[in-house]
Amino acid sequence: MDILVMAGQLILGLTILVGVHELGHMLTAKWFGMRVEKFSIGFPPKIFSKQIGETEYMLGAIPLGGFVKITGMVDESLDTEALKQEPQPYEFRAKPAWQRLIVMLGGIIVNVITGILIFSVITFLYGESYLPASEVRYGVVPNKLGEEIGFRTGDKIVKINGRPFTEFNDVYSPEVVLGSGSYYTVERGSQLIDVPVPANFMDRLSDQDQSLFVAPLDPFVVAEVVPGQPAAKAGLLAGDRIAQVASKRITFFPELQQALKENAGKETPLLVERNGQTVSLKVNVDEDGKVGFRPKSLLNYATREYSLVESVPAGAKQAFGIITTQIKAFGKIFRGEASARKSLGGPMAIAQQYGATFDWLKFWTLTGMLSMVLAFMNLLPVPALDGGHVMFLTYEIISGRKPSDRFLENAQKVGMAMILCLMVFVIFNDLIKSLF
């Protein structure tokens, strides 16, 4: 049943996103007078279809994508017979390059709008959760960079640049980390100590990707266990409080993270408190020091309310933040600082993120994230993706020369081969991670 719930959420989310993406292509194509032969959500074999006017609307059995077939366009169908004839006024190839460019960007634009809309509605309905500075009563824990500039575990940050602050996120404010002469004042035991921000701090943050150079010390419980992961196999349940890892006592989440890293790749004993009783478990910690659960902080977070007008820029900021994260992640992979095998996930990994219980807030949050990721991935300059078409059309507009149909056909074949290889990689990678 858990697998069915996860799969159902994944299929529903992808159906929505693929539907709006392909709708963006179709509506812009029809707007410019292009003939749209097919509109499909899912790939063949065909489950259902209906002809309305010039367009056949289809539902495919493989719910991992979709397509729009526009007459006179070299696409994934590789149907090039019509290209041997003179172009007709209703064909894609007969239209000006700027119109074709808008059609190819149509799906990406609609996905971005969808992502912004989802996050705006969530922000309006649920507000924005934040951690008041007064709630960080146990102090902070620094990572390596935080220790280098002078923080110590248990420090309580009481002022920033000599002034009290109200939200803990102010600690990471660009005005502070980019400012000249910035400093934090911490309470360490009975002393007040200033921790200066180095002049090259931003470079060190970027180089080491350690923007959260300090984190709150927060007591926690298990919020959700990811099905199929080591924690689930070990018997960890939502609501458990992890009290000990191997011989190390655990109070705060950063302590747990450190203890798991120290036992990476090992079968490790856990002591958990469950309904007033102590339960012993054994968990296989993966090579990254993770076991597959989501924590719930016991610190008291507050909620900031937004009006309908205020929620739109707030939602847009969240949406575009996802694209920024994607760019940083790809950069780390290409620089060899992160493993593609560990960083990339396919349908199974996405389904696990949705979880085994249906939660509308979580569903729409993940679907909004996927909408922005889909927009970003489709804009990559790879033939067979929208970004490949955009790349060739941009070249045509700038140079005044259109690539030949033969070149576009071969580029499409290369791009499809690349995408198929990537799909095979992420699916088998999902299988390997779930089995081992």
C-alpha positions in Angstrom: 0.0 0.0 0.0 2.9 2.4 0.8 4.3 1.9 -2.7 0.9 2.5 -4.3 0.4 5.8 -2.3 3.9 7.0 -3.3 3.5 5.9 -7.0 0.0 7.5 -7.1 1.3 10.9 -5.8 4.2 10.8 -8.3 1.9 10.0 -11.2 -0.6 12.7 -10.2 2.2 15.3 -9.8 3.9 14.4 -13.1 0.5 14.4 -14.9 -0.2 17.9 -13.7 3.2 19.2 -14.6 3.5 17.5 -18.0 0.0 18.6 -18.8 0.7 22.3 -18.2 4.1 22.1 -19.9 2.7 20.6 -23.1 -0.3 22.9 -22.9 2.2 25.8 -23.0 3.7 24.5 -26.3 0.3 23.8 -27.8 -1.4 27.1 -26.9 1.5 29.2 -28.3 1.7 27.1 -31.4 -2.0 27.5 -32.1 -1.8 31.2 -31.3 0.7 31.6 -34.2 -1.4 29.5 -36.6 0.6 26.3 -36.4 -1.1 23.0 -36.9 -0.9 20.8 -33.7 -1.4 17.1 -34.7 -1.2 15.5 -31.3 -1.2 16.5 -27.7 -0.3 13.6 -25.3 0.2 13.2 -21.6 2.3 10.1 -21.1 4.0 8.1 -23.8 2.6 5.2 -25.9 1.0 2.7 -25.9 -2.1 4.8 -26.1 -4.8 4.3 -23.4 -7.3 6.9 -24.7 -7.6 9.4 -27.5 -10.1 11.9 -28.9 -9.9 13.9 -32.1 -11.0 17.5 -31.7 -10.6 19.6 -34.8 -7.1 19.1 -36.2 -5.6 17.8 -32.9 -5.7 14.3 -31.4 -5.7 14.4 -27.6 -4.1 11.3 -26.1 -3.4 9.7 -22.7 -0.4 7.3 -22.8 0.4 4.3 -20.6 3.8 5.5 -19.5 3.3 8.5 -17.2 6.8 9.8 -17.3 6.4 12.6 -19.8 4.4 13.8 -22.7 4.6 15.5 -26.1 3.0 17.8 -28.6 3.4 17.1 -32.3 3.5 20.2 -34.3 3.4 19.9 -38.1 6.8 20.7 -39.8 8.9 20.4 -36.7 11.8 18.0 -36.2 10.9 16.4 -32.8 11.3 13.2 -30.9 9.0 11.4 -33.4 11.7 11.8 -36.1 8.9 11.9 -38.6 10.7 13.8 -41.4 8.7 12.7 -44.4 6.7 15.9 -44.4 9.9 17.9 -44.5 10.6 16.7 -48.0 7.8 18.8 -49.3 7.6 22.6 -49.6 6.6 24.1 -46.3 3.0 25.0 -45.8 1.9 28.2 -44.1 0.5 26.3 -41.1 3.8 24.4 -40.4 6.3 25.2 -37.6 9.2 25.6 -40.1 7.3 28.1 -42.1 6.9 30.6 -39.2 9.4 33.3 -38.3 12.2 32.3 -35.9 11.0 34.5 -33.1 7.5 32.8 -33.2 9.2 29.3 -33.1 11.3 30.5 -30.2 8.3 31.5 -28.2 6.6 28.1 -28.9 9.7 26.3 -27.6 9.8 28.4 -24.5 6.1 28.1 -24.0 6.3 24.9 -21.8 9.1 26.3 -19.7 7.4 29.5 -19.1 4.2 27.8 -18.0 6.1 25.5 -15.7 7.7 28.6 -14.1 4.3 30.3 -13.7 2.9 27.1 -12.2 5.7 26.9 -9.7 5.3 30.5 -8.7 1.5 30.1 -8.4 1.8 26.9 -6.2 4.3 28.6 -3.8 2.3 31.8 -3.7 -0.9 29.9 -2.8 0.9 27.9 -0.2 2.4 31.1 1.3 -1.0 32.8 1.3 -2.8 29.8 2.9 -0.1 28.6 5.4 2.2 31.6 5.8 6.0 31.3 6.2 7.6 29.4 9.1 10.6 31.0 10.8 12.6 30.4 13.9 12.6 33.3 16.4 16.1 34.1 17.7 14.8 33.8 21.3 14.0 30.1 20.6 17.6 29.2 20.0 18.0 28.8 23.8 20.5 25.9 23.6 22.9 27.9 21.4 24.4 26.9 18.1 26.7 24.3 16.6 29.3 25.5 14.0 30.6 23.5 11.1 34.3 23.6 10.2 34.1 27.1 8.7 32.1 28.4 11.7 34.8 27.1 14.0 37.5 28.7 11.9 36.0 32.2 12.4 35.6 31.7 16.1 32.2 30.0 16.9 32.1 27.2 19.5 29.3 24.7 20.2 26.9 26.1 22.7 27.5 29.7 21.8 24.3 31.9 22.0 24.2 34.6 19.5 22.8 37.7 21.2 23.6 40.5 18.8 24.5 41.1 15.2 26.7 44.2 14.5 26.0 45.3 18.0 22.2 45.2 17.7 19.7 42.6 18.9 17.8 40.6 16.3 14.5 38.8 16.1 14.8 36.0 13.5 17.6 33.4 13.5 17.8 33.6 9.7 19.2 37.1 10.2 22.5 35.4 11.1 22.9 34.5 7.4 21.8 37.9 6.1 23.7 39.1 3.0 24.1 42.5 4.7 26.1 40.7 7.4 28.2 38.2 5.4 28.9 40.7 2.7 29.2 43.7 4.9 32.4 45.5 6.0 33.4 45.1 9.6 30.4 42.9 10.5 30.6 40.8 13.7 28.5 38.6 15.9 28.3 38.9 19.7 27.9 35.5 21.5 27.3 34.6 25.0 29.8 31.9 26.0 29.4 30.9 29.6 29.4 34.1 31.6 31.3 36.0 28.9 30.2 38.1 25.9 32.6 37.6 23.0 32.7 39.2 19.5 33.1 37.0 16.5 34.3 39.1 13.5 33.2 38.3 10.0 36.4 38.0 7.8 36.8 40.2 4.8 37.0 37.1 2.5 34.1 35.4 4.2 31.8 35.3 1.2 34.5 33.7 -0.9 35.0 31.0 1.7 31.3 30.4 1.9 31.1 29.9 -1.9 34.2 27.8 -2.1 33.2 25.4 0.6 29.4 25.6 0.2 29.0 26.1 3.9 26.4 28.9 4.0 24.9 27.4 7.2 28.2 27.9 9.1 26.3 27.7 12.3 23.0 25.8 13.0 20.7 25.9 16.0 21.2 23.1 18.6 17.7 21.7 18.5 16.1 18.7 20.3 14.1 16.6 17.9 11.9 13.5 17.2 11.5 11.4 14.1 8.9 13.1 11.9 8.8 10.6 9.0 10.7 7.5 8.0 11.4 7.1 4.3 10.1 3.7 3.1 12.8 1.3 1.9 15.7 3.2 3.5 17.9 1.8 6.4 15.9 3.6 9.1 12.6 1.9 7.9 14.3 -1.5 7.6 15.7 -1.1 11.1 12.2 -0.5 12.6 12.5 3.3 13.3 9.0 4.9 13.6 7.6 8.4 13.4 7.6 9.9 16.9 10.7 8.0 18.1 13.3 10.1 19.9 16.9 8.8 19.2 18.7 8.8 22.5 21.9 7.0 21.7 24.0 6.1 18.6 26.5 3.3 19.4 28.0 4.6 22.7 27.2 8.3 22.1 24.3 9.9 23.9 22.1 12.2 21.7 20.2 15.3 22.6 20.4 17.5 19.6 20.1 16.8 15.9 23.6 18.1 15.0 24.9 15.5 17.5 23.0 12.8 15.7 24.4 13.9 12.3 28.0 13.8 13.7 27.4 10.4 15.3 26.0 8.9 12.1 29.0 10.3 10.1 31.4 8.6 12.5 29.6 5.3 11.8 29.2 5.7 8.1 29.1 2.4 6.3 28.6 0.4 9.5 25.7 -1.5 11.2 25.2 0.6 14.2 23.1 0.1 17.4 20.5 2.7 18.3 18.6 3.4 21.5 15.3 5.1 20.9 12.6 6.3 23.3 9.1 5.2 22.2 6.0 5.7 24.2 7.9 5.9 27.5 10.0 2.8 26.8 13.5 2.3 25.5 13.9 0.2 22.3 17.1 -1.2 20.9 17.6 -1.2 17.1 20.3 -1.8 14.6 20.6 0.3 11.5 22.9 0.1 8.5 24.3 3.7 8.1 25.0 4.5 4.5 28.3 5.8 3.2 27.1 9.4 3.5 26.2 9.0 7.2 22.5 8.9 6.6 19.7 6.4 7.4 16.6 7.9 5.7 14.3 9.8 8.0 13.1 13.4 8.4 13.4 15.1 11.8 11.0 17.4 13.5 12.6 20.1 15.6 11.1 20.6 19.1 12.0 24.3 19.0 9.0 26.5 18.7 8.8 28.0 15.2 6.6 31.0 14.4 4.5 31.8 11.3 4.6 35.0 9.3 1.2 35.7 7.6 1.0 37.1 4.1 -1.8 39.0 2.3 -2.7 37.8 -1.2 -0.7 40.6 -2.8 2.3 39.9 -0.5 2.3 36.2 -1.2 3.1 36.5 -4.9 6.7 38.0 -4.6 7.3 35.7 -1.6 6.2 32.7 -3.6 8.3 33.8 -6.6 11.4 34.1 -4.3 10.9 30.5 -3.1 10.4 29.2 -6.6 13.5 30.8 -8.1 15.5 29.7 -5.1 15.0 26.2 -6.3 16.5 27.0 -9.7 19.5 28.6 -7.9 20.0 25.4 -5.9 19.8 23.3 -9.0 22.5 25.4 -10.7 24.8 25.1 -7.6 24.2 21.3 -7.5 25.1 20.9 -11.2 28.1 23.0 -10.7 29.4 20.8 -7.9 28.8 17.7 -10.0 30.7 19.1 -13.0 33.5 20.3 -10.8 33.8 16.8 -9.3 32.9 18.0 -5.8 29.7 15.8 -5.7 29.0 12.4 -7.0 26.4 12.1 -9.8 25.4 8.7 -8.5 24.6 10.1 -5.1 23.1 13.4 -6.3 20.8 12.3 -9.1 17.5 10.7 -8.4 14.9 9.1 -10.7 11.2 8.3 -10.3 11.7 6.0 -7.3 13.6 8.7 -5.4 11.0 11.3 -6.2 8.2 9.0 -5.1 10.0 8.4 -1.8 10.1 12.2 -1.3 6.3 12.3 -1.6 6.1 9.7 1.1 3.7 6.9 2.1 1.0 9.2 3.5 -1.0 11.7 1.4 -0.4 15.2 2.7 -1.8 18.0 0.5 0.7 20.6 1.7 3.6 18.3 1.2 2.2 17.2 -2.2 1.9 20.7 -3.6 5.2 21.8 -2.1 7.0 19.0 -3.9 5.0 19.4 -7.1 5.9 23.1 -7.1 9.6 22.2 -6.7 9.3 19.7 -9.5 7.7 22.3 -11.7 10.7 24.6 -11.3 13.2 21.7 -11.7 11.3 20.6 -14.9 11.6 24.1 -16.3 15.3 24.3 -15.5 16.1 20.8 -16.9 14.2 21.6 -20.1 16.1 24.8 -20.6 19.4 22.9 -20.7 21.0 23.3 -24.2 20.7 19.6 -25.1 19.2 18.5 -28.4 15.8 16.8 -28.0 15.0 19.1 -25.0 13.3 22.5 -25.4 16.7 24.1 -24.5 18.3 22.4 -27.6 15.6 23.9 -29.9 16.0 27.3 -28.1 19.8 27.1 -28.7 19.4 26.5 -32.4 16.7 29.1 -32.8 18.8 31.7 -31.0 21.7 30.9 -33.4 19.3 31.4 -36.3 18.0 34.7 -35.0 21.5 36.0 -34.4 23.2 34.7 -37.5 20.3 34.9 -39.9 21.1 31.3 -41.0 18.8 28.3 -40.2 20.5 25.0 -39.5 19.6 22.3 -42.1 16.8 19.8 -41.5 19.4 17.0 -41.8 21.5 18.6 -39.0 18.5 19.1 -36.8 17.4 15.5 -37.3 20.9 14.2 -36.4 21.1 16.5 -33.4 17.7 15.2 -32.3 19.0 11.6 -32.5 22.1 12.4 -30.4 20.0 14.3 -27.8 17.5 11.4 -27.5 20.4 9.0 -27.0 21.8 11.1 -24.3 18.5 11.5 -22.5 17.8 7.7 -22.8 21.2 6.9 -21.3 20.5 9.4 -18.4 17.1 7.8 -17.8 18.6 4.3 -17.7 21.3 5.6 -15.3 18.9 7.3 -12.8 16.4 4.4 -12.8 19.1 1.7 -12.2 20.7 4.1 -9.7 17.4 4.2 -7.9 17.1 0.4 -7.9 20.6 0.0 -6.6 20.2 2.5 -3.8 16.8 1.0 -2.7 18.2 -2.5 -2.7 21.5 -1.8 -1.0 
